[in-house]
Structure formats: C-alpha cells, structure tokens
C-alpha cells in the first residue's frame, strides 16, 4: 500500500520535463544546417551540406542521426513491393530509449514496503556531449558574422 501511494504522489515529472527539453534541444540544433543551406546557397542539396559538415565536425552528423531517431520510431524505406523495410544501419527511437532500470525494495518496520526505481539512458551522456560540441561549433561560426560563411565552408573543406 505504501508503494502505491508513493508512486501516485511523486510522479516523475522532472525526468519527463528533462527528456522533453533534451528532445527540443536536439531537434532545434539539428535544424541549424537547414538555415545555413538556404542562407548560403552553395549546395544543391541539403544532404550534401550535412555530409560535408559531418566530415569536418562529426558531432553534427551524430546529432542529425540522434534527432532522426528521436523523431521516428523506426527508420527505413518503402520497397518495390510497397512494404516498409527497416534500415539496420540507422539509429531508431529504441536506441535512445531509457535502457537502464534499477529497482530497490526495502521492508521497514511494521511491514512497510518501500520500492524505488530509477531509469537511465546510457546514450543521454553522449547526447549531452554531442550538443556541447555542436554548440561550440555554431557559437564559433557566429562570433564574427563576416567570418561565419568562411568558418562553415572551411569545415566543409571548401575554403
């Protein structure tokens, strides 16, 4: 009975808000190359810009994969038989879902049972590191507006 009351009275609001904020940050940062693509007009396809940026700054490519995994449950293509084929080479939502579950049970005085549970996402640390690398890259690019284009082009091997 104590366990049910504790779970009802103490929902995991902080973790849900943190996960939502992390999702928003990843998706927002992943949109920056799209703005660069339209602003600079150097590339004929956005995918070409993203590929060149990822070669020069791997965190940008990794962030793009993470963003797509978070936005899509399963990633793949419709085949010639009009059936969905899952791409095994791409990250999926399940790859970034919480994967570490720890449960503790304690029976105290009077038979009161206390159950604790914590969830962890091992990839969350990598996502935070990736966001930091991307942040530093885009801040460096924006420090001198007249040098921004050169910074991006040199990262892509075009300057």
C-alpha positions in Angstrom: 0.0 0.0 0.0 2.8 2.4 0.8 4.4 1.8 -2.5 1.2 2.6 -4.5 0.7 5.9 -2.6 4.3 6.9 -3.1 4.2 6.2 -6.8 0.9 8.2 -7.2 2.0 11.1 -5.0 5.5 11.5 -6.5 5.3 11.3 -10.3 8.5 11.5 -12.3 7.7 15.0 -13.6 11.3 16.2 -13.5 12.6 13.3 -15.7 9.8 13.8 -18.3 10.5 17.5 -18.5 14.2 16.8 -18.8 13.6 14.3 -21.6 11.3 16.8 -23.4 13.9 19.6 -23.1 16.6 17.3 -24.4 14.4 16.3 -27.3 13.7 20.0 -28.1 17.4 20.9 -27.9 18.4 18.1 -30.2 15.8 18.9 -32.8 16.4 22.6 -32.7 20.2 22.2 -33.1 19.6 19.8 -35.9 17.6 22.5 -37.8 20.6 24.9 -38.0 22.2 23.3 -41.1 18.9 23.8 -42.9 19.1 27.5 -42.3 22.7 27.6 -43.4 21.8 25.7 -46.6 19.2 28.2 -47.6 21.2 31.2 -46.4 24.5 30.4 -48.2 23.1 28.8 -51.3 26.3 27.0 -52.0 25.0 23.4 -52.1 22.4 22.0 -54.5 21.0 19.6 -51.8 20.8 20.0 -48.1 22.0 16.4 -47.7 25.3 17.4 -49.3 25.8 20.2 -46.8 25.1 17.9 -43.9 27.5 15.2 -45.2 30.3 17.8 -45.6 29.6 19.3 -42.2 29.7 15.8 -40.6 33.0 15.0 -42.2 34.5 18.3 -40.8 32.6 18.2 -37.5 31.4 14.6 -36.7 29.2 15.7 -33.8 26.9 17.5 -36.3 26.4 14.2 -38.2 25.8 12.3 -35.0 23.3 14.9 -33.8 21.4 14.5 -37.1 21.2 10.8 -36.6 20.0 11.2 -33.0 17.4 13.8 -34.0 16.0 11.5 -36.7 16.0 8.6 -34.2 14.1 10.7 -31.7 11.6 11.9 -34.3 10.9 8.5 -35.9 10.1 5.2 -34.2 11.5 3.1 -37.0 13.6 4.3 -39.9 13.7 2.8 -43.3 12.2 2.9 -46.8 9.2 1.5 -48.7 10.5 -1.2 -51.0 9.3 -2.2 -54.5 6.6 -4.5 -53.0 5.3 -1.4 -51.2 6.3 -2.7 -47.8 8.3 -0.9 -45.2 11.9 -2.2 -44.7 13.7 -1.2 -41.5 17.1 0.2 -42.1 19.5 -1.7 -39.8 22.3 0.8 -40.4 20.4 3.7 -38.8 19.6 4.6 -35.3 16.0 4.1 -34.1 14.0 5.5 -31.2 14.5 2.3 -29.3 18.3 3.0 -29.4 17.9 6.2 -27.4 15.1 5.0 -25.1 15.9 4.5 -21.4 17.7 1.2 -21.1 19.0 1.1 -17.6 16.4 0.2 -14.9 17.4 -0.2 -11.2 14.8 -1.3 -8.7 15.2 -1.4 -4.9 12.9 -3.0 -2.4 13.1 -2.3 1.4 10.8 -3.8 4.0 10.9 -1.5 7.0 9.4 -1.6 10.5 5.8 -2.6 10.6 6.0 -4.3 7.3 6.0 -1.0 5.3 7.4 -1.8 1.9 9.4 0.9 0.1 10.1 0.4 -3.6 12.4 2.7 -5.5 13.1 2.7 -9.2 15.4 4.7 -11.4 15.7 4.8 -15.1 18.8 5.8 -17.0 19.6 6.3 -20.6 23.2 5.5 -21.3 23.1 7.5 -24.5 21.9 10.6 -22.7 25.5 11.4 -21.7 26.6 11.1 -25.3 23.7 13.3 -26.4 24.7 16.0 -23.9 28.3 15.8 -25.1 27.2 16.0 -28.7 25.0 19.0 -28.0 28.0 20.7 -26.4 30.3 20.1 -29.4 27.6 21.4 -31.7 27.0 24.4 -29.5 30.7 25.3 -29.6 30.9 24.9 -33.3 27.9 27.1 -34.1 29.0 29.7 -31.5 32.5 29.8 -33.1 30.8 30.2 -36.5 28.7 33.1 -35.3 31.3 35.1 -33.3 32.3 37.2 -36.3 29.3 37.5 -38.7 31.6 38.3 -41.7 33.7 35.2 -41.0 30.7 32.8 -40.4 30.5 31.7 -44.0 34.3 31.1 -44.2 34.1 29.1 -40.9 31.4 26.9 -42.3 33.0 26.5 -45.8 36.4 25.6 -44.2 34.7 23.0 -42.0 33.2 21.5 -45.2 36.6 21.6 -47.0 35.6 24.3 -49.4 37.7 27.3 -48.3 
